[in-house]
Amino acid sequence: MNGDFIVTIEGVSKRFGPVAACDGVDLDIRRGELFALLGGSGCGKTTLLRMIAGFETPDTGRILIDGQDITGVPPHRRPVNMMFQSYALFPHMDVATNVGYGLRREGLPAGEIARRVAEALDQVRLADHGKRRPSQLSGGQRQRVALARALVKRPKLLLLDEPLAALDRKLREGTRFELVRLQEQLGLTFVMVTHDQGEAMSMASRLAVMDKGRIVQTGDPHEIYEHPRTRFVADFIGIANILPVDGGRTWLALRPEKIGLFAARPNTDHAEQGRVVEIAYEGDRSLYRVALPDGSVLLVSTANVARHPREPWPRGQEVWLGWAADAGQRLEE
């Protein structure tokens, strides 16, 4: 057991009838990192999180936390706490009572509970909200109450199931930074499930991309984006042009921002002529669909800067595309 790893998952599988929710998963999660399980609906990420929490039991394999095999240990006896997507706050209790609920069930003295609740509320910047009811809070504040309730039990591992899904977009963006700040401040290990690649890429120190019950790639956000191993990862993370090479036997992932747009043939390793067929203006950038003579279409992304306030490449414009030899990433499958 490597002491750097707080979670080790070995050969874990879980079936629900004919469906393999998790299929031979091996994974190590490092102590003190914010780790994301990322994938689409039905990929197995939530089932894996629930098995770490103890709400599901693996059919095969084992799960170790801090070197201890906890595969058959019930949830309440694991050094883990989970924050649910719904937050699951008691509406009839005030904030402080909600946060201290788990400690009261453990039978801790009232003074100890009060001290730890105050500490947890201070950590999530809600020190003056203890007497309010959940209905008197914003969505972001309710989320922080749920987080305080999870932190108050001082787990070794905090599990977050789609933690930002219930928030509107603007609040979600601000809360990303709050969660990262808190995780770094506490030095606690967070394991987060999300289907949102933007959340995973902007928050996680490392992530695992899942598909059909398996982990298809693990790495830091830069590695996953710049060096996808498979067509699935290249297509799921960001936008990629998937180009056949070697007679269609292998594939190359070429990100839109790695391609330049030119009025004349560029002096680049690769050059293609095409015609702009669609433009998507996205504020800080524009995304072009450029049709090539063979009927294929490439996506090209260009930054929008102040010195070019008008669209330089209108729809129907003949253009040249160019990119460097090392701009693409060869894919394994």
C-alpha positions, 0 to 999 in steps of 0.5 A, spaced: 500 500 500 502 506 497 502 511 503 500 517 498 494 513 496 488 514 501 483 510 496 485 504 492 480 500 488 482 493 486 478 490 480 471 492 483 465 490 479 458 491 480 452 489 476 444 491 476 441 485 472 444 484 465 447 491 466 455 492 468 455 498 472 462 498 474 466 493 470 473 491 473 475 498 475 482 499 478 483 506 481 488 510 486 486 516 489 491 520 492 491 523 499 489 531 499 487 531 492 480 533 489 479 528 484 473 527 479 469 521 476 467 524 469 462 521 464 456 521 461 449 518 464 450 511 465 457 510 465 458 508 472 461 514 476 455 514 481 455 507 482 463 507 484 462 513 488 456 509 492 461 503 493 466 508 496 461 510 501 458 503 502 451 504 499 452 499 494 457 493 495 461 490 489 460 484 486 467 483 485 474 486 488 475 490 494 476 498 496 481 500 501 481 507 505 487 509 508 490 502 507 484 498 511 479 494 506 472 497 507 469 493 502 464 490 507 464 495 512 457 499 513 457 506 511 456 509 518 463 506 520 467 508 514 471 514 515 467 517 509 462 522 508 457 524 502 454 530 500 448 529 496 446 532 490 439 534 493 443 537 499 437 533 504 437 538 509 431 538 514 426 544 513 424 544 520 431 545 523 435 551 523 442 551 520 446 549 526 441 544 528 442 541 521 449 541 521 450 538 528 445 532 526 450 527 525 454 529 531 447 528 536 446 521 533 453 519 535 451 522 542 457 527 543 456 532 549 452 538 547 458 543 548 463 539 543 457 539 538 456 546 539 464 548 538 464 543 532 458 546 528 461 553 529 467 551 526 464 548 520 459 554 519 465 558 519 469 554 514 464 555 509 463 562 511 456 561 514 458 563 521 452 568 522 447 564 519 446 558 524 439 560 526 436 561 519 431 555 516 433 552 509 427 556 506 431 562 508 437 561 504 439 561 497 441 555 493 448 556 494 448 557 501 444 551 502 449 547 498 454 550 503 450 548 509 450 541 506 457 541 506 458 544 513 454 538 515 459 533 511 465 536 514 463 537 521 464 529 522 471 530 520 471 525 515 478 522 511 474 523 505 469 527 502 464 524 497 460 529 492 455 527 488 454 532 482 455 538 487 453 544 483 448 541 479 442 544 483 445 551 482 444 556 476 450 557 471 452 564 474 452 561 481 455 554 479 461 558 476 462 562 483 461 556 487 467 552 483 472 556 486 469 556 493 469 548 493 477 548 491 478 554 496 475 550 501 479 543 499 485 546 499 484 550 505 482 543 509 487 539 505 482 534 505 481 529 500 475 530 495 472 525 490 467 528 486 462 525 481 460 530 475 457 529 468 460 536 466 467 536 463 468 544 465 467 542 472 472 537 472 477 540 468 477 547 472 476 544 479 480 537 479 487 536 480 486 529 477 480 526 474 478 519 471 474 519 465 469 513 465 465 510 459 460 503 460 463 502 467 470 502 465 475 507 467 478 509 460 483 514 462 486 518 468 490 524 469 490 531 470 486 536 466 492 538 462 494 531 460 487 529 459 485 534 454 492 535 450 493 527 450 487 523 450 488 516 448 482 514 445 476 517 440 471 517 446 476 521 451 478 526 445 471 527 443 468 527 450 473 532 453 472 539 449 471 539 441 476 535 437 477 533 429 478 526 429 482 525 422 483 518 419 491 516 418 494 510 415 489 509 411 484 509 416 487 504 421 488 509 426 486 516 428 488 523 430 485 528 434 486 535 432 483 541 437 480 546 433 484 552 436 491 548 434 488 550 426 490 557 423 486 560 418 489 564 413 487 568 406 493 564 402 497 558 403 500 558 409 508 555 411 505 550 415 507 542 416 500 541 414 495 545 409 488 544 406 484 549 402 476 550 404 470 554 405 467 557 411 460 554 411 458 556 419 460 561 424 458 560 431 460 567 435 462 565 442 464 572 445 471 571 446 472 566 440 469 564 434 468 557 432 468 556 424 466 549 420 470 549 414 468 544 408 474 541 405 474 539 397 473 531 399 466 533 403 469 533 410 468 538 415 473 541 420 472 545 426 477 551 427 477 556 433 480 563 433 480 568 439 476 574 438 481 580 440 479 588 440 483 589 434 479 585 430 472 587 432 469 585 425 468 577 423 474 577 418 472 570 415 465 571 413 460 565 411 462 562 404 469 565 404 475 561 401 480 560 406 486 556 407 487 551 414 494 550 417 497 546 423 503 544 425 506 536 425 505 536 432 498 539 433 495 532 433 494 527 438 495 519 435 489 515 438 490 508 441 482 506 438 
